[in-house]
């Protein structure tokens, strides 16, 4: 939307979602890792959302000024099922992997052209602040097909487990060009 001064204000929103269901047949009975595997399936869900506001402007002798505020969120939820019915100790293994990233920020840039002596120059100034939150978790359950007992220890790992800690990162940058 153009403003009264010829500047531009823009709002944007995007959302995407994807679901995939997979039945893996090519690995069944193949190699050392899957030699006892008789069934393997996956169910994946991904969702992303983005909101942003941009204000493009000129101020005095400065041109191409932009102020942008944005927020991005992405979530992944993967579930897998593996049956090892012909293994010496037959089991079913259910696993779940969850990952989330939440990112918000603000950036600014502006440019100016000027002459100095017999040459023309262009200078730019800007900065950005970004905050990122990341969460991740793996979980699972192994069930004996002989007696129905369950265990949260899968391939030597006790579930649930994090491959890295949930974290928050703040980044700040300033630049001159």
Biotite code that builds the C-alpha atoms (Angstrom):
import biotite.structure as struc

atoms = struc.array([
    struc.Atom([0.000, 0.000, 0.000], chain_id="A", res_id=1, res_name="UNK", atom_name="CA", element="C"),
    struc.Atom([1.496, 3.359, -1.028], chain_id="A", res_id=2, res_name="UNK", atom_name="CA", element="C"),
    struc.Atom([1.506, 5.992, 1.699], chain_id="A", res_id=3, res_name="UNK", atom_name="CA", element="C"),
    struc.Atom([0.821, 9.700, 1.203], chain_id="A", res_id=4, res_name="UNK", atom_name="CA", element="C"),
    struc.Atom([4.555, 10.471, 0.923], chain_id="A", res_id=5, res_name="UNK", atom_name="CA", element="C"),
    struc.Atom([5.125, 7.891, -1.849], chain_id="A", res_id=6, res_name="UNK", atom_name="CA", element="C"),
    struc.Atom([6.489, 5.313, 0.572], chain_id="A", res_id=7, res_name="UNK", atom_name="CA", element="C"),
    struc.Atom([5.378, 1.680, 0.570], chain_id="A", res_id=8, res_name="UNK", atom_name="CA", element="C"),
    struc.Atom([3.934, -0.377, 3.433], chain_id="A", res_id=9, res_name="UNK", atom_name="CA", element="C"),
    struc.Atom([3.549, -4.112, 2.795], chain_id="A", res_id=10, res_name="UNK", atom_name="CA", element="C"),
    struc.Atom([2.191, -6.962, 4.928], chain_id="A", res_id=11, res_name="UNK", atom_name="CA", element="C"),
    struc.Atom([2.893, -10.589, 3.955], chain_id="A", res_id=12, res_name="UNK", atom_name="CA", element="C"),
    struc.Atom([1.664, -13.894, 5.357], chain_id="A", res_id=13, res_name="UNK", atom_name="CA", element="C"),
    struc.Atom([2.507, -17.409, 4.162], chain_id="A", res_id=14, res_name="UNK", atom_name="CA", element="C"),
    struc.Atom([1.521, -20.802, 5.489], chain_id="A", res_id=15, res_name="UNK", atom_name="CA", element="C"),
    struc.Atom([2.409, -24.234, 4.186], chain_id="A", res_id=16, res_name="UNK", atom_name="CA", element="C"),
    struc.Atom([1.654, -27.705, 5.442], chain_id="A", res_id=17, res_name="UNK", atom_name="CA", element="C"),
    struc.Atom([2.833, -31.067, 4.157], chain_id="A", res_id=18, res_name="UNK", atom_name="CA", element="C"),
    struc.Atom([1.935, -34.616, 5.158], chain_id="A", res_id=19, res_name="UNK", atom_name="CA", element="C"),
    struc.Atom([3.813, -37.656, 3.844], chain_id="A", res_id=20, res_name="UNK", atom_name="CA", element="C"),
    struc.Atom([3.032, -41.293, 4.533], chain_id="A", res_id=21, res_name="UNK", atom_name="CA", element="C"),
    struc.Atom([5.712, -43.751, 3.469], chain_id="A", res_id=22, res_name="UNK", atom_name="CA", element="C"),
    struc.Atom([5.892, -47.522, 3.283], chain_id="A", res_id=23, res_name="UNK", atom_name="CA", element="C"),
    struc.Atom([9.511, -48.561, 2.808], chain_id="A", res_id=24, res_name="UNK", atom_name="CA", element="C"),
    struc.Atom([9.923, -51.883, 1.052], chain_id="A", res_id=25, res_name="UNK", atom_name="CA", element="C"),
    struc.Atom([13.370, -51.513, -0.513], chain_id="A", res_id=26, res_name="UNK", atom_name="CA", element="C"),
    struc.Atom([15.259, -51.890, 2.793], chain_id="A", res_id=27, res_name="UNK", atom_name="CA", element="C"),
    struc.Atom([13.376, -54.927, 4.125], chain_id="A", res_id=28, res_name="UNK", atom_name="CA", element="C"),
    struc.Atom([15.859, -57.719, 4.816], chain_id="A", res_id=29, res_name="UNK", atom_name="CA", element="C"),
    struc.Atom([18.697, -55.657, 3.302], chain_id="A", res_id=30, res_name="UNK", atom_name="CA", element="C"),
    struc.Atom([22.120, -55.202, 4.910], chain_id="A", res_id=31, res_name="UNK", atom_name="CA", element="C"),
    struc.Atom([23.064, -55.874, 8.490], chain_id="A", res_id=32, res_name="UNK", atom_name="CA", element="C"),
    struc.Atom([20.911, -53.110, 9.913], chain_id="A", res_id=33, res_name="UNK", atom_name="CA", element="C"),
    struc.Atom([17.623, -54.191, 8.294], chain_id="A", res_id=34, res_name="UNK", atom_name="CA", element="C"),
    struc.Atom([18.114, -57.966, 7.843], chain_id="A", res_id=35, res_name="UNK", atom_name="CA", element="C"),
    struc.Atom([15.385, -58.777, 10.430], chain_id="A", res_id=36, res_name="UNK", atom_name="CA", element="C"),
    struc.Atom([13.032, -55.955, 9.379], chain_id="A", res_id=37, res_name="UNK", atom_name="CA", element="C"),
    struc.Atom([9.699, -57.177, 7.984], chain_id="A", res_id=38, res_name="UNK", atom_name="CA", element="C"),
    struc.Atom([7.793, -53.852, 7.843], chain_id="A", res_id=39, res_name="UNK", atom_name="CA", element="C"),
    struc.Atom([8.760, -50.164, 7.935], chain_id="A", res_id=40, res_name="UNK", atom_name="CA", element="C"),
    struc.Atom([6.491, -47.134, 7.635], chain_id="A", res_id=41, res_name="UNK", atom_name="CA", element="C"),
    struc.Atom([6.759, -43.408, 8.213], chain_id="A", res_id=42, res_name="UNK", atom_name="CA", element="C"),
    struc.Atom([4.307, -40.592, 8.799], chain_id="A", res_id=43, res_name="UNK", atom_name="CA", element="C"),
    struc.Atom([5.777, -37.079, 8.504], chain_id="A", res_id=44, res_name="UNK", atom_name="CA", element="C"),
    struc.Atom([4.100, -33.720, 9.102], chain_id="A", res_id=45, res_name="UNK", atom_name="CA", element="C"),
    struc.Atom([5.733, -30.342, 8.373], chain_id="A", res_id=46, res_name="UNK", atom_name="CA", element="C"),
    struc.Atom([4.164, -26.948, 8.949], chain_id="A", res_id=47, res_name="UNK", atom_name="CA", element="C"),
    struc.Atom([5.616, -23.472, 8.296], chain_id="A", res_id=48, res_name="UNK", atom_name="CA", element="C"),
    struc.Atom([4.225, -19.990, 8.886], chain_id="A", res_id=49, res_name="UNK", atom_name="CA", element="C"),
    struc.Atom([5.694, -16.578, 8.060], chain_id="A", res_id=50, res_name="UNK", atom_name="CA", element="C"),
    struc.Atom([4.470, -13.063, 8.843], chain_id="A", res_id=51, res_name="UNK", atom_name="CA", element="C"),
    struc.Atom([6.298, -9.906, 7.830], chain_id="A", res_id=52, res_name="UNK", atom_name="CA", element="C"),
    struc.Atom([5.826, -6.169, 7.533], chain_id="A", res_id=53, res_name="UNK", atom_name="CA", element="C"),
    struc.Atom([8.067, -4.042, 5.313], chain_id="A", res_id=54, res_name="UNK", atom_name="CA", element="C"),
    struc.Atom([8.170, -0.253, 5.155], chain_id="A", res_id=55, res_name="UNK", atom_name="CA", element="C"),
    struc.Atom([10.105, 1.187, 2.193], chain_id="A", res_id=56, res_name="UNK", atom_name="CA", element="C"),
    struc.Atom([10.845, 4.913, 2.336], chain_id="A", res_id=57, res_name="UNK", atom_name="CA", element="C"),
    struc.Atom([13.069, 7.830, 1.436], chain_id="A", res_id=58, res_name="UNK", atom_name="CA", element="C"),
    struc.Atom([14.136, 10.491, 3.944], chain_id="A", res_id=59, res_name="UNK", atom_name="CA", element="C"),
    struc.Atom([15.913, 13.693, 2.914], chain_id="A", res_id=60, res_name="UNK", atom_name="CA", element="C"),
    struc.Atom([18.918, 12.763, 0.772], chain_id="A", res_id=61, res_name="UNK", atom_name="CA", element="C"),
    struc.Atom([18.670, 9.098, 1.820], chain_id="A", res_id=62, res_name="UNK", atom_name="CA", element="C"),
    struc.Atom([16.958, 6.600, -0.516], chain_id="A", res_id=63, res_name="UNK", atom_name="CA", element="C"),
    struc.Atom([15.943, 2.953, -0.540], chain_id="A", res_id=64, res_name="UNK", atom_name="CA", element="C"),
    struc.Atom([15.294, 2.819, 3.171], chain_id="A", res_id=65, res_name="UNK", atom_name="CA", element="C"),
    struc.Atom([13.666, -0.388, 4.394], chain_id="A", res_id=66, res_name="UNK", atom_name="CA", element="C"),
    struc.Atom([12.487, -1.406, 7.844], chain_id="A", res_id=67, res_name="UNK", atom_name="CA", element="C"),
    struc.Atom([11.322, -5.025, 8.122], chain_id="A", res_id=68, res_name="UNK", atom_name="CA", element="C"),
    struc.Atom([9.784, -6.896, 11.048], chain_id="A", res_id=69, res_name="UNK", atom_name="CA", element="C"),
    struc.Atom([9.260, -10.643, 10.598], chain_id="A", res_id=70, res_name="UNK", atom_name="CA", element="C"),
    struc.Atom([8.357, -13.878, 12.335], chain_id="A", res_id=71, res_name="UNK", atom_name="CA", element="C"),
    struc.Atom([8.892, -17.435, 11.024], chain_id="A", res_id=72, res_name="UNK", atom_name="CA", element="C"),
    struc.Atom([7.789, -20.668, 12.675], chain_id="A", res_id=73, res_name="UNK", atom_name="CA", element="C"),
    struc.Atom([8.509, -24.208, 11.468], chain_id="A", res_id=74, res_name="UNK", atom_name="CA", element="C"),
    struc.Atom([7.481, -27.500, 13.073], chain_id="A", res_id=75, res_name="UNK", atom_name="CA", element="C"),
    struc.Atom([8.337, -31.060, 12.047], chain_id="A", res_id=76, res_name="UNK", atom_name="CA", element="C"),
    struc.Atom([6.751, -34.183, 13.541], chain_id="A", res_id=77, res_name="UNK", atom_name="CA", element="C"),
    struc.Atom([8.045, -37.515, 12.191], chain_id="A", res_id=78, res_name="UNK", atom_name="CA", element="C"),
    struc.Atom([6.723, -40.896, 13.297], chain_id="A", res_id=79, res_name="UNK", atom_name="CA", element="C"),
    struc.Atom([8.222, -44.208, 12.177], chain_id="A", res_id=80, res_name="UNK", atom_name="CA", element="C"),
    struc.Atom([7.219, -47.794, 12.763], chain_id="A", res_id=81, res_name="UNK", atom_name="CA", element="C"),
    struc.Atom([9.498, -50.786, 12.273], chain_id="A", res_id=82, res_name="UNK", atom_name="CA", element="C"),
    struc.Atom([8.578, -54.443, 12.711], chain_id="A", res_id=83, res_name="UNK", atom_name="CA", element="C"),
    struc.Atom([11.340, -57.035, 13.195], chain_id="A", res_id=84, res_name="UNK", atom_name="CA", element="C"),
    struc.Atom([9.150, -60.131, 13.218], chain_id="A", res_id=85, res_name="UNK", atom_name="CA", element="C"),
    struc.Atom([11.853, -62.617, 12.119], chain_id="A", res_id=86, res_name="UNK", atom_name="CA", element="C"),
    struc.Atom([14.538, -61.413, 14.548], chain_id="A", res_id=87, res_name="UNK", atom_name="CA", element="C"),
    struc.Atom([15.750, -63.815, 17.269], chain_id="A", res_id=88, res_name="UNK", atom_name="CA", element="C"),
    struc.Atom([13.870, -61.522, 19.717], chain_id="A", res_id=89, res_name="UNK", atom_name="CA", element="C"),
    struc.Atom([11.007, -60.187, 17.554], chain_id="A", res_id=90, res_name="UNK", atom_name="CA", element="C"),
    struc.Atom([9.992, -56.583, 18.327], chain_id="A", res_id=91, res_name="UNK", atom_name="CA", element="C"),
    struc.Atom([8.049, -53.589, 17.061], chain_id="A", res_id=92, res_name="UNK", atom_name="CA", element="C"),
    struc.Atom([9.796, -50.224, 17.311], chain_id="A", res_id=93, res_name="UNK", atom_name="CA", element="C"),
    struc.Atom([7.880, -46.956, 17.297], chain_id="A", res_id=94, res_name="UNK", atom_name="CA", element="C"),
    struc.Atom([9.868, -43.718, 17.094], chain_id="A", res_id=95, res_name="UNK", atom_name="CA", element="C"),
    struc.Atom([8.939, -40.045, 17.098], chain_id="A", res_id=96, res_name="UNK", atom_name="CA", element="C"),
    struc.Atom([11.094, -37.048, 16.203], chain_id="A", res_id=97, res_name="UNK", atom_name="CA", element="C"),
    struc.Atom([9.910, -33.499, 16.904], chain_id="A", res_id=98, res_name="UNK", atom_name="CA", element="C"),
    struc.Atom([11.698, -30.331, 15.817], chain_id="A", res_id=99, res_name="UNK", atom_name="CA", element="C"),
    struc.Atom([10.580, -26.728, 16.085], chain_id="A", res_id=100, res_name="UNK", atom_name="CA", element="C"),
    struc.Atom([12.182, -23.460, 15.095], chain_id="A", res_id=101, res_name="UNK", atom_name="CA", element="C"),
    struc.Atom([10.714, -20.075, 16.000], chain_id="A", res_id=102, res_name="UNK", atom_name="CA", element="C"),
    struc.Atom([12.527, -17.072, 14.529], chain_id="A", res_id=103, res_name="UNK", atom_name="CA", element="C"),
    struc.Atom([11.717, -13.372, 14.832], chain_id="A", res_id=104, res_name="UNK", atom_name="CA", element="C"),
    struc.Atom([13.613, -10.298, 13.830], chain_id="A", res_id=105, res_name="UNK", atom_name="CA", element="C"),
    struc.Atom([13.952, -6.727, 12.715], chain_id="A", res_id=106, res_name="UNK", atom_name="CA", element="C"),
    struc.Atom([16.226, -5.325, 10.022], chain_id="A", res_id=107, res_name="UNK", atom_name="CA", element="C"),
    struc.Atom([16.932, -1.875, 8.664], chain_id="A", res_id=108, res_name="UNK", atom_name="CA", element="C"),
    struc.Atom([18.902, -0.495, 5.719], chain_id="A", res_id=109, res_name="UNK", atom_name="CA", element="C"),
    struc.Atom([19.211, 2.853, 3.938], chain_id="A", res_id=110, res_name="UNK", atom_name="CA", element="C"),
    struc.Atom([21.439, 4.240, 1.152], chain_id="A", res_id=111, res_name="UNK", atom_name="CA", element="C"),
    struc.Atom([22.632, 7.646, -0.010], chain_id="A", res_id=112, res_name="UNK", atom_name="CA", element="C"),
    struc.Atom([24.402, 8.800, -3.167], chain_id="A", res_id=113, res_name="UNK", atom_name="CA", element="C"),
    struc.Atom([26.728, 11.809, -3.126], chain_id="A", res_id=114, res_name="UNK", atom_name="CA", element="C"),
    struc.Atom([29.554, 13.395, -5.049], chain_id="A", res_id=115, res_name="UNK", atom_name="CA", element="C"),
    struc.Atom([33.004, 14.018, -3.666], chain_id="A", res_id=116, res_name="UNK", atom_name="CA", element="C"),
    struc.Atom([35.442, 15.792, -5.884], chain_id="A", res_id=117, res_name="UNK", atom_name="CA", element="C"),
    struc.Atom([34.964, 14.321, -9.359], chain_id="A", res_id=118, res_name="UNK", atom_name="CA", element="C"),
    struc.Atom([33.620, 10.981, -8.210], chain_id="A", res_id=119, res_name="UNK", atom_name="CA", element="C"),
    struc.Atom([30.183, 9.705, -7.292], chain_id="A", res_id=120, res_name="UNK", atom_name="CA", element="C"),
    struc.Atom([29.732, 7.555, -4.206], chain_id="A", res_id=121, res_name="UNK", atom_name="CA", element="C"),
    struc.Atom([27.013, 5.454, -2.639], chain_id="A", res_id=122, res_name="UNK", atom_name="CA", element="C"),
    struc.Atom([26.971, 4.694, 1.082], chain_id="A", res_id=123, res_name="UNK", atom_name="CA", element="C"),
    struc.Atom([24.719, 2.260, 2.906], chain_id="A", res_id=124, res_name="UNK", atom_name="CA", element="C"),
    struc.Atom([23.958, 1.723, 6.577], chain_id="A", res_id=125, res_name="UNK", atom_name="CA", element="C"),
    struc.Atom([22.024, -1.066, 8.223], chain_id="A", res_id=126, res_name="UNK", atom_name="CA", element="C"),
    struc.Atom([21.477, -3.426, 11.067], chain_id="A", res_id=127, res_name="UNK", atom_name="CA", element="C"),
    struc.Atom([19.620, -6.556, 12.052], chain_id="A", res_id=128, res_name="UNK", atom_name="CA", element="C"),
    struc.Atom([18.452, -8.293, 15.215], chain_id="A", res_id=129, res_name="UNK", atom_name="CA", element="C"),
    struc.Atom([17.286, -11.947, 15.126], chain_id="A", res_id=130, res_name="UNK", atom_name="CA", element="C"),
    struc.Atom([16.050, -14.173, 17.953], chain_id="A", res_id=131, res_name="UNK", atom_name="CA", element="C"),
    struc.Atom([15.849, -17.920, 17.278], chain_id="A", res_id=132, res_name="UNK", atom_name="CA", element="C"),
    struc.Atom([14.320, -20.556, 19.558], chain_id="A", res_id=133, res_name="UNK", atom_name="CA", element="C"),
    struc.Atom([14.969, -24.211, 18.678], chain_id="A", res_id=134, res_name="UNK", atom_name="CA", element="C"),
    struc.Atom([13.430, -27.301, 20.292], chain_id="A", res_id=135, res_name="UNK", atom_name="CA", element="C"),
    struc.Atom([14.086, -30.954, 19.426], chain_id="A", res_id=136, res_name="UNK", atom_name="CA", element="C"),
    struc.Atom([13.137, -34.301, 20.972], chain_id="A", res_id=137, res_name="UNK", atom_name="CA", element="C"),
    struc.Atom([13.407, -37.960, 19.989], chain_id="A", res_id=138, res_name="UNK", atom_name="CA", element="C"),
    struc.Atom([11.201, -40.530, 21.701], chain_id="A", res_id=139, res_name="UNK", atom_name="CA", element="C"),
    struc.Atom([10.382, -44.168, 21.150], chain_id="A", res_id=140, res_name="UNK", atom_name="CA", element="C"),
    struc.Atom([9.041, -47.425, 22.466], chain_id="A", res_id=141, res_name="UNK", atom_name="CA", element="C"),
    struc.Atom([10.077, -50.995, 21.715], chain_id="A", res_id=142, res_name="UNK", atom_name="CA", element="C"),
    struc.Atom([7.491, -53.774, 22.213], chain_id="A", res_id=143, res_name="UNK", atom_name="CA", element="C"),
    struc.Atom([8.297, -57.486, 22.343], chain_id="A", res_id=144, res_name="UNK", atom_name="CA", element="C"),
    struc.Atom([6.205, -59.547, 19.910], chain_id="A", res_id=145, res_name="UNK", atom_name="CA", element="C"),
    struc.Atom([6.703, -62.610, 22.163], chain_id="A", res_id=146, res_name="UNK", atom_name="CA", element="C"),
    struc.Atom([5.277, -61.380, 25.465], chain_id="A", res_id=147, res_name="UNK", atom_name="CA", element="C"),
    struc.Atom([4.133, -57.745, 24.905], chain_id="A", res_id=148, res_name="UNK", atom_name="CA", element="C"),
    struc.Atom([6.644, -56.184, 27.298], chain_id="A", res_id=149, res_name="UNK", atom_name="CA", element="C"),
    struc.Atom([7.766, -52.657, 26.425], chain_id="A", res_id=150, res_name="UNK", atom_name="CA", element="C"),
    struc.Atom([10.999, -50.721, 26.832], chain_id="A", res_id=151, res_name="UNK", atom_name="CA", element="C"),
    struc.Atom([12.036, -47.154, 26.173], chain_id="A", res_id=152, res_name="UNK", atom_name="CA", element="C"),
    struc.Atom([15.602, -48.314, 25.353], chain_id="A", res_id=153, res_name="UNK", atom_name="CA", element="C"),
    struc.Atom([16.005, -48.527, 21.575], chain_id="A", res_id=154, res_name="UNK", atom_name="CA", element="C"),
    struc.Atom([19.315, -49.625, 20.044], chain_id="A", res_id=155, res_name="UNK", atom_name="CA", element="C"),
    struc.Atom([21.092, -48.750, 23.291], chain_id="A", res_id=156, res_name="UNK", atom_name="CA", element="C"),
    struc.Atom([19.578, -45.261, 23.717], chain_id="A", res_id=157, res_name="UNK", atom_name="CA", element="C"),
    struc.Atom([17.184, -44.490, 26.544], chain_id="A", res_id=158, res_name="UNK", atom_name="CA", element="C"),
    struc.Atom([14.264, -42.452, 25.231], chain_id="A", res_id=159, res_name="UNK", atom_name="CA", element="C"),
    struc.Atom([13.285, -39.654, 25.309], chain_id="A", res_id=160, res_name="UNK", atom_name="CA", element="C"),
    struc.Atom([16.567, -38.007, 24.307], chain_id="A", res_id=161, res_name="UNK", atom_name="CA", element="C"),
    struc.Atom([17.668, -34.669, 22.903], chain_id="A", res_id=162, res_name="UNK", atom_name="CA", element="C"),
    struc.Atom([20.473, -34.510, 20.350], chain_id="A", res_id=163, res_name="UNK", atom_name="CA", element="C"),
    struc.Atom([21.125, -30.915, 21.465], chain_id="A", res_id=164, res_name="UNK", atom_name="CA", element="C"),
    struc.Atom([19.590, -28.730, 24.178], chain_id="A", res_id=165, res_name="UNK", atom_name="CA", element="C"),
    struc.Atom([16.577, -26.552, 23.536], chain_id="A", res_id=166, res_name="UNK", atom_name="CA", element="C"),
    struc.Atom([18.149, -23.188, 22.879], chain_id="A", res_id=167, res_name="UNK", atom_name="CA", element="C"),
    struc.Atom([17.646, -19.486, 22.263], chain_id="A", res_id=168, res_name="UNK", atom_name="CA", element="C"),
    struc.Atom([20.044, -17.453, 20.159], chain_id="A", res_id=169, res_name="UNK", atom_name="CA", element="C"),
    struc.Atom([20.148, -13.663, 19.800], chain_id="A", res_id=170, res_name="UNK", atom_name="CA", element="C"),
    struc.Atom([22.105, -12.182, 16.899], chain_id="A", res_id=171, res_name="UNK", atom_name="CA", element="C"),
    struc.Atom([22.828, -8.495, 16.344], chain_id="A", res_id=172, res_name="UNK", atom_name="CA", element="C"),
    struc.Atom([24.636, -7.040, 13.380], chain_id="A", res_id=173, res_name="UNK", atom_name="CA", element="C"),
    struc.Atom([25.485, -3.531, 12.193], chain_id="A", res_id=174, res_name="UNK", atom_name="CA", element="C"),
    struc.Atom([27.047, -2.686, 8.859], chain_id="A", res_id=175, res_name="UNK", atom_name="CA", element="C"),
    struc.Atom([28.272, 0.190, 6.740], chain_id="A", res_id=176, res_name="UNK", atom_name="CA", element="C"),
    struc.Atom([29.016, -0.162, 3.054], chain_id="A", res_id=177, res_name="UNK", atom_name="CA", element="C"),
])
